C-alpha cells in the first residue's frame, strides 16, 4: 500500500501480506474516521514490524492529526 503525503510530498510504502491481512481492520478504521469517532487507530504487521495508523483531533475542530 503506497501513500503520498502532499503537504511535504513524502512517500510511504506499507507492505501487506496474506499472512497478516490488514484490510478488514483498515475498512473498520475508515468507518470510524467517517463517523468522527476519534481518536481512531489500527496496526499493520509487516512480518514483525508494526505500522500504527493514528488519527486524533487537532487543536481546531476542523483539523485532525494523522500519524503512522
Secondary structure, DSSP 8 states (H G I E B T S, - for coil): -EEEETTTTEEEE----STT--HHHHHHHHHHHHHT--SEEEEEEETTEEEEEEEEE-SSTT-EEEE-
